């Protein structure tokens, strides 16, 4: 199952999940891509989003307005739906209308491959250049020889002391869990996640593993009016 958290309020881009992208609300366009892979549910705090989703025959579940993160919102939906603890769940952000089907397929496949782990969690990255790695809004990840995450940071990691040619790994904020691991994720916290403002760091802090997969993607999250204008130009 793919669950898309869709909080209506947004300080930088009001009601961004419902902004028009090529004639379709952004969260709906994202959901329509996801439907090519699996069943989709939108997790939202807004009756307006629920009504819009119904108009496109997409299931939406109304959740509490006070959740701190989209992951907490997804967890509530899995409880409401009564999902089994081994159910595989992909968390896809509602502001990713350009996400490729191939990326979601790779995340789903990797989830199935590690479903026997004690803690089941998958995410992905794409290779980025030195200049892109300077952007603190583009999170970087370092992985070990088994392709599990060592650390995520807004800083440019690893530090390139000798200025050698190096491709950094830009994290893409898509997460896969099973229901049991999602519940555990929402029960723990860590001081480093408060410093970097990256909730996935709680997993590493508590010595769990996040399987990372490399993907090719041109997708980008839409957070600002500049992002929105870029998205609309692409659809034109």
C-alpha positions as CSV (number, residue, x, y, z in Angstrom):
1,X,0.0,0.0,0.0
2,X,1.2,3.5,-0.8
3,X,0.0,6.2,1.7
4,X,0.4,9.9,0.8
5,X,0.4,12.4,3.7
6,X,-1.3,15.6,2.6
7,X,-1.5,18.3,5.2
8,X,-3.4,21.3,3.8
9,X,-1.6,24.2,5.5
10,X,1.8,25.2,4.3
11,X,3.6,28.4,5.3
12,X,5.7,28.8,2.1
13,X,3.0,27.7,-0.4
14,X,-0.6,27.9,1.0
15,X,-2.7,24.8,0.2
16,X,0.2,23.5,-1.8
17,X,-1.2,19.9,-2.1
18,X,-4.1,21.2,-4.0
19,X,-2.3,23.6,-6.4
20,X,-2.9,23.0,-10.1
21,X,-0.3,21.1,-11.9
22,X,-1.2,20.6,-15.6
23,X,-4.9,20.8,-14.8
24,X,-4.9,18.4,-11.9
25,X,-4.3,19.1,-8.1
26,X,-0.8,18.2,-7.2
27,X,-1.6,15.5,-4.6
28,X,-4.0,13.8,-7.1
29,X,-1.3,13.8,-9.8
30,X,1.1,12.2,-7.4
31,X,-1.5,9.6,-6.3
32,X,-2.3,8.7,-10.0
33,X,1.3,7.8,-10.6
34,X,1.4,5.8,-7.4
35,X,-1.7,3.9,-8.4
36,X,0.2,2.3,-11.2
37,X,2.2,0.4,-8.5
38,X,-0.2,-0.3,-5.7
39,X,-3.3,0.6,-3.8
40,X,-3.2,4.3,-2.7
41,X,-4.6,6.1,0.3
42,X,-4.3,9.8,1.0
43,X,-3.8,10.7,4.7
44,X,-5.0,14.2,5.3
45,X,-6.1,16.7,8.0
46,X,-8.6,18.4,5.6
47,X,-12.2,17.7,4.5
48,X,-11.4,19.7,1.4
49,X,-8.7,17.3,0.4
50,X,-11.0,14.3,1.1
51,X,-13.7,15.8,-1.1
52,X,-11.2,16.5,-4.0
53,X,-9.9,12.9,-3.7
54,X,-13.4,11.5,-3.9
55,X,-13.9,13.4,-7.2
56,X,-11.0,11.4,-8.6
57,X,-12.1,8.1,-7.1
58,X,-9.1,8.0,-4.8
59,X,-9.5,6.9,-1.2
60,X,-8.7,9.5,1.5
61,X,-8.7,9.2,5.3
62,X,-9.2,12.1,7.6
63,X,-6.7,12.3,10.4
64,X,-5.9,14.4,13.5
65,X,-4.7,17.9,12.7
66,X,-2.0,17.9,15.4
67,X,0.5,15.4,14.0
68,X,4.1,16.6,14.1
69,X,5.1,14.8,10.9
70,X,3.6,13.0,7.8
71,X,4.9,9.7,9.2
72,X,2.7,10.1,12.3
73,X,-0.2,10.9,10.1
74,X,0.4,7.7,8.1
75,X,0.7,5.7,11.2
76,X,-2.8,6.9,12.3
77,X,-4.2,5.8,8.9
78,X,-2.7,2.3,9.2
79,X,-4.4,2.0,12.6
80,X,-7.7,3.2,11.3
81,X,-7.5,0.7,8.4
82,X,-6.5,-2.1,10.8
83,X,-3.5,-3.1,8.8
84,X,-1.6,-6.3,9.7
85,X,1.8,-5.7,11.3
86,X,3.6,-7.3,8.3
87,X,1.8,-5.1,5.7
88,X,4.3,-3.3,3.5
89,X,3.7,0.5,3.3
90,X,5.3,3.2,1.2
91,X,5.3,6.8,2.4
92,X,5.2,9.0,-0.6
93,X,5.0,12.8,-0.2
94,X,2.1,14.6,-1.8
95,X,4.3,17.2,-3.3
96,X,6.1,14.8,-5.7
97,X,4.0,15.0,-8.9
98,X,7.1,14.1,-11.0
99,X,8.0,10.9,-9.2
100,X,8.7,8.1,-11.6
101,X,6.9,4.8,-11.6
102,X,10.3,3.0,-11.8
103,X,11.4,4.6,-8.5
104,X,8.4,3.3,-6.6
105,X,8.8,-0.1,-8.2
106,X,12.4,-0.3,-6.9
107,X,11.3,0.7,-3.4
108,X,8.5,-1.9,-3.4
109,X,10.9,-4.6,-4.6
110,X,13.5,-3.8,-2.0
111,X,10.9,-3.8,0.8
112,X,9.9,-7.3,-0.3
113,X,13.5,-8.4,-0.3
114,X,14.2,-7.3,3.4
115,X,10.8,-8.1,4.8
116,X,12.3,-10.7,7.2
117,X,14.5,-8.2,9.0
118,X,13.8,-7.3,12.6
119,X,13.3,-3.7,11.5
120,X,12.1,-3.2,8.0
121,X,12.8,0.2,6.4
122,X,13.8,1.3,2.9
123,X,14.6,4.6,1.3
124,X,16.5,5.8,-1.8
125,X,19.0,8.3,-3.2
126,X,20.2,9.7,-6.5
127,X,23.8,10.7,-7.4
128,X,24.3,14.5,-7.3
129,X,27.2,16.8,-8.1
130,X,29.4,18.9,-5.9
131,X,27.4,22.1,-6.4
132,X,24.0,20.5,-5.7
133,X,25.5,19.0,-2.5
134,X,26.0,22.5,-1.1
135,X,22.2,23.0,-0.8
136,X,21.1,22.3,2.8
137,X,17.6,21.6,1.6
138,X,18.9,18.7,-0.4
139,X,19.8,16.0,2.3
140,X,22.9,13.9,1.8
141,X,23.3,10.3,2.9
142,X,26.4,8.2,3.4
143,X,26.0,4.4,3.2
144,X,28.0,1.3,4.2
145,X,29.2,-1.6,2.1
146,X,25.8,-3.3,2.6
147,X,23.9,-0.3,1.3
148,X,22.5,0.6,4.7
149,X,22.6,4.3,5.8
150,X,25.3,5.4,8.1
151,X,24.2,9.0,8.4
152,X,22.0,11.7,6.8
153,X,22.8,15.4,6.9
154,X,22.0,18.8,5.5
155,X,25.8,19.3,5.4
156,X,27.9,18.1,2.5
157,X,29.0,14.7,3.6
158,X,31.4,13.0,3.4
159,X,33.8,16.0,3.6
160,X,35.9,16.2,0.4
161,X,39.2,17.1,2.0
162,X,41.3,16.8,-1.2
163,X,38.7,18.1,-3.6
164,X,38.7,14.9,-5.6
165,X,36.0,14.1,-8.1
166,X,33.1,12.7,-6.1
167,X,29.4,12.1,-6.6
168,X,27.4,12.7,-3.5
169,X,24.2,10.8,-2.6
170,X,21.2,13.0,-2.5
171,X,18.4,11.5,-0.3
172,X,14.9,11.2,-1.8
173,X,12.3,11.4,0.9
174,X,10.4,8.2,0.0
175,X,10.2,5.6,2.8
176,X,9.1,2.0,2.9
177,X,8.2,0.2,6.1
178,X,6.2,-2.7,7.3
179,X,3.4,-1.8,9.8
180,X,5.4,-3.1,12.8
181,X,8.5,-1.1,12.0
182,X,6.4,2.0,11.2
183,X,4.8,1.7,14.7
184,X,8.3,1.4,16.2
185,X,9.5,4.4,14.2
186,X,6.7,6.6,15.7
187,X,7.5,5.5,19.3
188,X,11.2,6.6,19.3
189,X,13.1,9.9,19.0
190,X,16.6,11.2,19.1
191,X,18.5,14.4,19.9
192,X,20.3,14.4,16.5
193,X,17.0,14.5,14.6
194,X,16.1,17.7,16.4
195,X,19.4,19.3,15.4
196,X,19.3,18.4,11.7
197,X,15.5,18.4,11.6
198,X,15.6,15.0,9.9
199,X,13.3,12.4,11.5
200,X,15.1,9.4,9.8
201,X,18.1,10.0,12.1
202,X,16.1,8.4,15.0
203,X,16.5,5.1,13.3
204,X,20.3,5.3,13.1
205,X,20.5,6.6,16.7
206,X,18.7,3.5,18.0
207,X,20.9,1.2,15.9
208,X,18.3,0.1,13.4
209,X,19.0,-0.2,9.7
210,X,17.7,1.8,6.7
211,X,18.3,0.0,3.4
212,X,19.2,2.5,0.7
213,X,18.7,2.0,-3.0
214,X,20.1,4.0,-5.8
215,X,17.6,5.4,-8.3
216,X,17.6,7.7,-11.3
217,X,15.1,10.5,-10.8
218,X,14.3,14.0,-12.0
219,X,11.6,14.4,-9.5
220,X,11.6,17.3,-7.0
221,X,9.4,18.4,-4.1
222,X,7.4,21.5,-4.6
223,X,7.8,23.8,-1.5
224,X,7.9,27.3,-2.9
225,X,6.4,29.5,-5.6
226,X,9.6,29.1,-7.6
227,X,9.2,25.3,-7.4
228,X,5.6,25.6,-8.5
229,X,6.5,27.8,-11.5
230,X,9.2,25.3,-12.6
231,X,6.7,22.4,-12.3
232,X,4.1,24.2,-14.4
233,X,6.7,25.0,-17.1
234,X,7.6,21.4,-17.3
235,X,4.0,20.3,-17.8
236,X,3.6,22.9,-20.5
